[in-house]
Amino acid sequence: MPSEVVLVTGVGGELGSRLLARLGASPAFARVLGVDTTPPRPHVLRRLGRAEFVRADIRNPLIAKIISDARVGTVVHAATTCHPAGPARRGALKEVNVIGTMRLLAACQRSASVRKLVVKSTTAVYGADASSPAVFTEDSELIPASSTGYAKDAIEMEGYVRGLARRRPDLTITTLRFANIIGPDVDTVLARYFALPVVPSVLGYDARLQLLHASDALTVLELATLEDRPGVFNVAADGVLTLGQALRRAGRVELPVPRPLLPSVAKVLRGARVVDFSTDQVRLLNYGRVVDTTRLKRTFGYRPRWTTAAAFEDYVRGRGLRPVVPGEHLAALADRVVAAAATGQAR
């Protein structure tokens, strides 16, 4: 009979809730607990199987009692929010990302039953800059795009995880740095961005984007939970799309904006409660980011099923995106917008 007890944080979110349902259907675990301040969505609740939802806040010391009473052996920390899709209160998210992680890891450190920790992080920890390398490896320096953004939270969180590893060398710890996740039924900042009818971009730049299909992200989290695969891993699809290629495939009208004006455009989109463009995202659209996934394939043992291009095509099909204007007019319209923006910048 299985004896392992698993606890998953962040099950109110799409990825965490799907992981909870998948683990709840697995015969490998004696018990599966999901914690969050909000329950999974109704369609997920209906298929939780043996999994249980516990309403709890990881910022509260009560999380230690839950872990102790249930004799949790594996903790999957999927609660971090590095790129909220829509406008959100920065202070509240930072508390969950940083304070919540501190509380959770302190509980893991004190627990005699916890033997494994799986952490969801982001490739945004590498930043995006004109001096960035063409490809980041897991050993690249972690440089957030801003001192107050969500990527900075992820860097702090990873620092706490490394501290726990030093204090509890007996723990098996897996840190997964996910590229921007996309799919037909996930709500992410890029999913909202590419659905805009007129999409702002940085004039004179065509950033390289590397994505990750939501189904691959879920599979990697599940494998890390089921098996011991310690280490730090970049998790991203093979191949890249330039921003221009992605916009054309989605049938969007591109609006090139001079770089100094892009933060103002992002502020307008946030104020209209359309999409939350942080400094991290603005710099991604400016410079792009590509990561090496050799360690994921050779050491972790997983090759994503979806390429970046295929994942994006699945998103376009699943969302039912259609060209904003007839194809024969799109190129001409884009050319006029570029010319107008260039004229405005010159004045």
ROLUMDO-321470 format. One record per atom (N, C-alpha, C, O): x, y, z; residue in one letter. Coordinates in steps of 0.1 Angstrom, whole numbers, plus 5000, padded with zeros to 4 digits. Example, Ala and Ser with C-alpha at 12.3 -4.5 7.8 and 13.67 -1.06 7.14 Angstrom:
513249435078A 512349555078A 513249675078A 514249675085A 512849785071S 513749895071S 512950005079S 513450115080S 
This chain:
500849885000M 500050005000M 500950135000M 501950135007M 500550234992P 501350354992P 501250425005P 500250425012P 502350495009S 502350565022S 502650705021S 502550785030S 503050755009E 503550885007E 502350985007E 501250965001E 502551095014V 501551205015V 502051325008V 503251365011V 501351384999V 501751494991V 500951624994V 499751614996V 501551734995L 500851864997L 501251954985L 502451974983L 500252014979V 500452104968V 499952244971V 498752254976V 500752344970T 500252484973T 499752544960T 500152504949T 499052654961G 498552724949G 497552654941G 497552674928G 496652574947V 495752494939V 494552574934V 493652524927V 494452704938G 493452794933G 493752834919G 492852884912G 495052824915G 495452864902G 495252744892G 495052634896G 495352774879E 495152674869E 496152554869E 495652444869E 497352584870L 498452484870L 498352404882L 498452274882L 498252464894G 498252394907G 497052304908G 497152194913G 495852354903S 494652274905S 494652154896S 494252044900S 495252164884R 495352054875R 496351954880R 496051824879R 497351994886L 498351904892L 497651824904L 497851704905L 496851894912L 496151834923L 495251724918L 495251614923L 494451754907A 493551654902A 494351534896A 493851424898A 495451564889R 496251444883R 496851364894R 496851234893R 497351424905L 497951344916L 496851274923L 497051164928L 495651334924G 494551264931G 494151134924G 493551054931G 494351124911A 494051004904A 495150904903A 494950794898A 496250934909S 497450844909S 497350754921S 497150794932S 497650624918P 497650524929P 498950524937P 499150444946P 499950614933A 501250624940A 501250684953A 502150664961A 500150754957F 500150824969F 498950784979F 497850744974F 499250784992A 498250755001A 497250865003A 496150845006A 497750985002R 496951105004R 497451224996R 498751234995R 496651304991V 497051424983V 496251544988V 495051544988V 496951644994L 496351764999L 496651884990L 497751904986L 495651964988G 495852094981G 495552204989G 494352214995G 496352304991V 496052425000V 496152554992V 496952564983V 495252644995D 495152774989D 494052854997D 493252795004D 494052984995T 492953065001T 491653054993T 490653094998T 491753014980T 490553004972T 490552854966T 491652804963T 489452794965P 489352654960P 489652654945P 489552754938P 489952534940P 490052514925P 488752544919P 487652544925P 488852574906R 487552604899R 486652484898R 487152364899R 485352504897P 484352394898P 484652274889P 484452164893P 485152304876H 485352194867H 486552104872H 486651984868H 487452164880V 488552084886V 488052014898V 488451894900V 487252084906L 486752014919L 486051894916L 486051794924L 485351884904R 484551764901R 485351644898R 484851534898R 486651664895R 487551554892R 488751544900R 489851504895R 488651574913L 489751564922L 490151424926L 491251404931L 489251334924G 489551194928G 489651184943G 488851224950G 490851124947R 491051114962R 491751234968R 491951244980R 492051334959A 492651454964A 491751534973A 490551534971A 492251614983E 491451694992E 491951834991E 493151864990E 490951924992F 491252074992F 491152115006F 490152095013F 492152195011V 492252255024V 492352405023V 493352445017V 491452475028R 491552625027R 492552675037R 492252665049R 493652715033A 494752765042A 495552865035A 495752855022A 496152955042D 497053055037D 498453015041D 498753005053D 499353005031I 500752965034I 501553065042I 502553045047I 500953195042R 501553295050R 501253285065R 501953345074R 500353195068N 499953165082N 500753055088N 500952955081N 501253065100P 502052955107P 501252825107P 501852715110P 499952835105L 499052715105L 499552605095L 499252485097L 500252655085I 500652555074I 501652455080I 501652335076I 502352495091A 503252395097A 502452285104A 502852165104A 501352315110K 500552215117K 499852125106K 499752005109K 499452175095I 498852095084I 499951985080I 499651875078I 501152035077I 502251945073I 502551845084I 502751725081I 502551885096S 502851795107S 501751685109S 502051575110S 500551735110D 499451645113D 499251545102D 498951425105D 499451585090A 499251485078A 500451405075A 500451315067A 501551435082R 502851365080R 503251375065R 503451275058R 503251495060V 503551515045V 504951475042V 505851515050V 505151405031G 506451365027G 506951445016G 508151475015G 506151485007T 506551564995T 505651694994T 504451694995T 506351814993V 505751944992V 505951994978V 507152004974V 504952034971V 505052094958V 504552234959V 503452264961V 505552334958H 505252474960H 504952534946H 505852584939H 503652544943A 503252594930A 502452724931A 501752774922A 502552784943A 501752904946A 502353034941A 501653144941A 503653034937T 504253164933T 503653214921T 503353144911T 503453344920T 502853414909T 503853514904T 504053624909T 504553474893C 505553564887C 505053654877C 505653764874C 503953624870H 503453704859H 501953704860H 501353624852H 501353784869P 499853784869P 499253824856P 499853924849P 498253754851A 497653794838A 497053924838A 497254004828A 496253954848G 495654084849G 496154174860G 496954124868G 495654294861P 496154384872P 495854314885P 494754264888P 496854324894A 496754274908A 497554354917A 498354434913A 497154344930R 497854424940R 499254374943R 499354264947R 500254454940R 501654414941R 501954364955R 502654264957R 501554444965G 501854404979G 501354274983G 502054194989G 500154234979A 499554104983A 500253994976A 500553894982A 500654014963L 501353904956L 502753884962L 503253774963L 503453994965K 504753984971K 504653904984K 505553824987K 503653934992E 503553865005E 503453715002E 504053635009E 502553674993V 502453524990V 503753474984V 504253364989V 504353544975N 505653494969N 506753484979N 507453384979N 506953584987V 508153594996V 507753545010V 508353445015V 506853605017I 506553575030I 505953425031I 506253345039I 505053395021G 504453265020G 505553155019G 505453055025G 506453185010T 507553085008T 508353065020T 508752955024T 508753175027M 509453165039M 508753085050M 509352995056M 507453105052R 506653025061R 506652875057R 506852795066R 506452855045L 506352715040L 507652645042L 507752525046L 508752705038L 510052645039L 510452625054L 511152525057L 510152715062A 510352695077A 509652575082A 510152505090A 508452555077A 507652435081A 508352315076A 508352215083A 508852315064C 509452195058C 510752165066C 511052055069C 511452275070Q 512752255077Q 512452185091Q 513252095095Q 511452225097R 511152165111R 510452025110R 510551955120R 509951995099S 509151865098S 510051745097S 511051745088S 509851645105A 510651525104A 510151435092A 510851345088A 508951455087S 508351375077S 508751415063S 508851335054S 508951555061V 509151605047V 510551555042V 511551575049V 510551495031R 511751445025R 512051505011R 513151495006R 511051565005K 511151624991K 510451754990K 509351764995K 511051844982L 510451974979L 510551994964L 511651984958L 509452034957V 509452064943V 508952214942V 507952244948V 509752294936V 509452444935V 509252494921V 510052464912V 508152564919K 507852624906K 508452764906K 508052844914K 509452784897S 510052914895S 509852964881S 508952914874S 510653054876T 510453114863T 511853144857T 512853174864T 511953144843T 513153184836T 513353334837T 514353384833T 512353404842A 512453554843A 513553594853A 513953704853A 513953494861V 515053524871V 516353564863V 517253624869V 516453534851Y 517653564843Y 517653714838Y 518653764834Y 516453774838G 516253904833G 516253904818G 516253804811G 516354024812A 516454044798A 517054184795A 516554284800A 518154184788D 518954304787D 519754304774D 519854194768D 520154424770A 521054424758A 522254344759A 522854294749A 522754324771S 524054254774S 523754104777S 524754034780S 522554064777S 522253924781S 522853824771S 522953864759S 523253704775P 523753604766P 522653564757P 521453574759P 523053504745A 522053454735A 521153344741A 519953334738A 521853264750V 521153154756V 521553144771V 522753144774V 520553134780F 520853124794F 520952974798F 520052894794F 521852944806T 521952804812T 521552824827T 521352934832T 521352704834E 520952714848E 522052774857E 521752814868E 523252784851D 524352844859D 524552994856D 525453054862D 523753054848S 523853194844S 523453274857S 522753234865S 523953394857E 523653484868E 522253524868E 521653544857E 521653534880L 520253574881L 520153724883L 520653784893L 519553794873I 519553944873I 518053984870I 517753984858I 517354024880P 515954074877P 515954194869P 516854284869P 514854214861A 514754334853A 514454464861A 514854574857A 513954444873S 513754554882S 513954514896S 513854394899S 514054604905S 514354574919S 513054554927S 513154514939S 511954564921T 510654554928T 509654464921T 508554444925T 510054394910G 509154314902G 508954174906G 509554134916G 508154104899Y 507853964902Y 509053874901Y 509253774908Y 509953904891A 511153814889A 512053834902A 512753734905A 512053954907K 512853974920K 512353884931K 513053824939K 510953864932D 510453774941D 510953634939D 511253564949D 510953594927A 511353454923A 512853434927A 513253324932A 513653534926I 515053524929I 515253514945I 515953434950I 514453594952E 514453584966E 513953444971E 514553384980E 512853394965M 512353264968M 513453154966M 513553064974M 514153154954E 515153054952E 516253064962E 516852964965E 516553194966G 517553204977G 517153134990G 517953064996G 515853144993Y 515353075005Y 515452925003Y 515752845013Y 515252874991V 515252734988V 516752684990V 516952574995V 517652764985R 519052724986R 519452715001R 520252635005R 518952815009G 519252815023G 518652685030G 519352635038G 517452645026L 516952525031L 517752405028L 517952315036L 518252405016A 519152285011A 520352275020A 520852165022A 520952395024R 522152395032R 521752345046R 522552265052R 520652385051R 520252345065R 519652195066R 519752135076R 519052155054R 518552015054R 519051945042R 518351925032R 520351905042P 520951845031P 520351705027P 520551645017P 519551655037D 518851525034D 517651535025D 517151435020D 517151665022L 515951685014L 516351664999L 517451704995L 515451614991T 515551604977T 514751734972T 513551744974T 515551824965I 514951954961I 515051964946I 516051954940I 513851994940T 513852014925T 513252154923T 512152194927T 514052244916T 513552374912T 513352384897T 514352354890T 512152414893L 511852424879L 511552564875L 510652634879L 512452604866R 512352744860R 511552734847R 512152704837R 510252774848F 509452764836F 509552884827F 509553004832F 509552864814A 509452974804A 507953014805A 507152954812A 507653124797N 506253174797N 505353064792N 505553014781N 504353034800I 503452924797I 502352974788I 501753084791I 501952894779I 500852934770I 500052814766I 500552694767I 498852834762G 497952724759G 496552774756G 496252894759G 495652694751P 494352744747P 493452774759P 492452854757P 493752724770D 492852744782D 493552794794D 493052764805D 494652864793V 495352914805V 495353064803V 495553124792V 495153134814D 495153284814D 496453334819D 496753334831D 497353384809T 498653434813T 498753574807T 497953614799T 499853644811V 500053774805V 500253774790V 499753864783V 500953674785L 501253664771L 499953624763L 499753674752L 499153534769A 497953494763A 496953614761A 496353634751A 496953704771R 496153834770R 496753924760R 496053994752R 498053934760Y 498754024751Y 498553994736Y 498254084729Y 498753864733F 498553824719F 497053824714F 496753814702F 496153834724A 494753844720A 494253994718A 493154014713A 495154084721L 494754224718L 494654244703L 495454194696L 493654324699P 493454344684P 494654424679P 495054394667P 495154524686V 496254604682V 497354584693V 497054614705V 498454524689V 499454484699V 500654574699V 501354574689V 500954644710P 502154724710P 503454644711P 503554544718P 504454684703S 505754624704S 506854734704S 506454854703S 508054704705V 509154804706V 509654834692V 510154744685V 509554954688L 510054994675L 511554964673L 512355004681L 511854894662G 513254854659G 513754734666G 514854694663G 512854654673Y 513254534680Y 512354424676Y 511154444673Y 512854304675D 512054184672D 512454074681D 513253984677D 512054074694A 512553984704A 512253834701A 511253804695A 513253754705R 513053604704R 512353554716R 512753584727R 511253484714L 510453434725L 510553284725L 510453214715L 510653224737Q 510653084739Q 509453054749Q 509453104760Q 508552964745L 507352944753L 507352804758L 508252724756L 506352764766L 506152634771L 504652604771L 503852684777L 504252494765H 502852454765H 502452414779H 503152344786H 501252454783A 500752424797A 500752274800A 500952234811A 500452184790S 500452044792S 501851994795S 502051904804S 502852054789D 504252014792D 504652054806D 505351984814D 504252174810A 504552224824A 503852134834A 504552104844A 502652094832L 501952004841L 502651864842L 502851814853L 503151814831T 503751684831T 505151694838T 505451594846T 505851794837V 507151814844V 506951824859V 507651754866V 505951894863L 505551904877L 505151764883L 505551724894L 504451694875E 503951564879E 505151464881E 505251394890E 506051464871L 507251374871L 508151404883L 508651314890L 508251534886A 509151574897A 508551534910A 509251504920A 507151524911T 506451484923T 506551334924T 506751274935T 506351254913L 506351114914L 507651054916L 507850944923L 508751114911E 510051054911E 511051154917E 510751274917E 512151104922D 513151194928D 514051244917D 514851164911D 513951374913R 514851424902R 515351554907R 514951664902R 516351554916P 516851674922P 517651764912P 518251714903P 517651894915G 518451984907G 517652104903G 516452124906G 518252194896V 517652314890V 517552294875V 518552264868V 516352314870F 516152284855F 515352394848F 514352444853F 515952444837N 515152524828N 514152434821N 514452334816N 512852484820V 511852404814V 511152494803V 510452594806V 511452464791A 510952544779A 510952454767A 511552344767A 510152494757A 509952414745A 511152444736A 511952534738A 511352354727D 512452364717D 511952474707D 510852494704D 512952544702G 512752644691G 512252774697G 511952794709G 512252884688V 511853014692V 510953074681V 510953024670V 510253174685L 509453254676L 509953404678L 510053444690L 510153474668T 510253624670T 508953684673T 507853624670T 508953794680L 507653854683L 506853884670L 505653864670L 507553934660G 506853964647G 506153834641G 505053844636G 506853724642Q 506353594636Q 505053554644Q 504053514639Q 505153574658A 504053534666A 502853624663A 501653574662A 503053754661L 501953844658L 501253814645L 500053824644L 502053784635R 501553744622R 500753614623R 499653604617R 501253514630R 500453394631R 499153414639R 498153344636R 499153504648A 497853534655A 496953624648A 495853654652A 497453684636G 496653774629G 496453904636G 495353974633G 497353944644R 497254074651R 497854194643R 498654174634R 497354314646V 497954434641V 499054484650V 498754514662V 500254484646E 501354534654E 501454684654E 501354754644E 501654734666L 501854884668L 503154904674L 503354904686L 504154934665P 505554964670P 505555094678P 505155194673P 506055094690V 506155204698V 507555234702V 508355144705V 508055364701P 509355394706P 509655344720P 508755354728P 510755294722R 511055224735R 510755314747R 510255254757R 511055444747P 510755524759P 509255534762P 508955554774P 508455504752L 507055524754L 506355394758L 505155394763L 507055274757L 506355154760L 505855134774L 504755084776L 506655184784P 506155174798P 504855254800P 503955214807P 504655364792S 503455444793S 502255364787S 501155364792S 502555294776V 501555214770V 501155094779V 499955064781V 502155034786A 501854924795A 501054984807A 500154904812A 501255104811K 500455164822K 499055174818K 498155154826K 498855214806V 497455234801V 496755104801V 495555094805V 497454994796L 496854864796L 496454814810L 495454744812L 497354844819R 497054804833R 495854884838R 494954824845R 495855014836G 494755094841G 493455054835G 492455074841G 493455004823A 492154954816A 491854814821A 490854764816A 492654764830R 492454624835R 492354524824R 491554434824R 493254544814V 493254444803V 494354344805V 494154224805V 495654394807V 496754304809V 497754374818V 497954494818V 498354294827D 499354354837D 500754344831D 501354234832D 501254454825F 502554454820F 503554504830F 503654634832F 504354424836S 505354464846S 506654504838S 506654484826S 507554564845T 508854594839T 509554474833T 510154474822T 509354354840D 509954234835D 509354194821D 510154154812D 508054214819Q 507454184806Q 507854284795Q 508054244784Q 507954404799V 508354514789V 509754484784V 509954494772V 510654444793R 511954414788R 512054284780R 512854274771R 511154194783L 511154064775L 510754104761L 511254044752L 509754184759L 509354224746L 510354304739L 510454314726L 511254364746N 512354444740N 513554354736N 513954364725N 513954274745Y 515154194743Y 514954044741Y 515853974735Y 513853994745G 513653844744G 514453764754G 515253824761G 514153634754R 514953554763R 514853404758R 513753354756R 515953334757V 516053194753V 516953124763V 517953174767V 516453004768V 517152924777V 517552794772V 516952734763V 518652734777D 519152604773D 518452494781D 518252514793D 517952394774T 517152284781T 517852154781T 517252044782T 519152154779T 519952024778T 519851954791T 519651834791T 519852024803R 519851954816R 518451894818R 518351784823R 517351954813L 516051904814L 515951764806L 515351674811L 516551764794K 516451644786K 517351534791K 516951414791K 518551564795R 519551464798R 519551414813R 519651304815R 519351514822T 519451474836T 518051454842T 517751354848T 517051544839F 515751524844F 515051414836F 514251334841F 515351404823G 514851294815G 513451324808G 512651234806G 513251454804Y 512051484797Y 512251584786Y 513051684787Y 511651554774R 511751644763R 510251694760R 509451604758R 510051824761P 508651874759P 508151824745P 508751814735P 506851784746R 506151734734R 505851844724R 505851824712R 505651964729W 505252084721W 506452174718W 507152204728W 506752204706T 507752314703T 507152444706T 505952454708T 507952554706T 507452684708T 506352724697T 505352774701T 506752694685A 505852724674A 504552644675A 503452704673A 504552514678A 503352434679A 502552474691A 501352474690A 503152514702A 502452554714A 501652684711A 500552704715A 502352774703F 501652904700F 500552874690F 499452934691F 500752784681E 499652754671E 498452694679E 497252724675E 498652614689D 497652554697D 496852654704D 495652654705D 497552754709Y 496952874716Y 496052944707Y 494952984710Y 496552974695V 495753054685V 494552974681V 493453034680V 494652844678R 493452764675R 492452754686R 491252774684R 493052724698G 492152714710G 491352834713G 490252824718G 492052954712R 491353074715R 490453124703R 489753224705R 490553064692G 489753104681G 490153234675G 489253314671G 491453274676L 491853404671L 491753404656L 492153314649L 491253514651R 491153534636R 491853664633R 491953754641R 492353674621P 492953804617P 492053924619P 490853924616P 492654024625V 491854144629V 491354214616V 490254274615V 492254214606V 491854274592V 492154164582V 492954084585V 491554174570P 491854074560P 493354064557P 494054174557P 493853954554G 495253924553G 495954024543G 497054064545G 495254054531E 495854134521E 496054274526E 496854344520E 495354314536H 495454454541H 496454464553H 496854574557H 496754354559L 497454354572L 498854414570L 499254504578L 499654374560A 500954414558A 501054564555A 501854644561A 500054614547A 500054754543A 499754834556A 500354944558A 498754794564L 498354864576L 499554874586L 499854974591L 500254764587A 501454764596A 502454854592A 503054924600A 502754864578D 503754954573D 503355094576D 504155184579D 502055134575R 501655264577R 501755304592R 502155414595R 501455204601V 501655234615V 503155254618V 503455344626V 504055174613V 505455184615V 505955324610V 506655394618V 505455364599A 505855494593A 505455614602A 506155704604A 504155604607A 503655704615A 504355714628A 504655824633A 504655594634A 505355594647A 506755654645A 507255724654A 507455614634A 508755664632A 508755814630A 509655884634A 507755874623T 507656014621T 507456084634T 508056194637T 506556024643G 506356084656G 507556094664G 507756184672G 508455984663Q 509655984671Q 510656084667Q 511356144675Q 510656114653A 511656204648A 511356344652A 512256434652A 510056374655R 509656514658R 510156564671R 509956684675R 
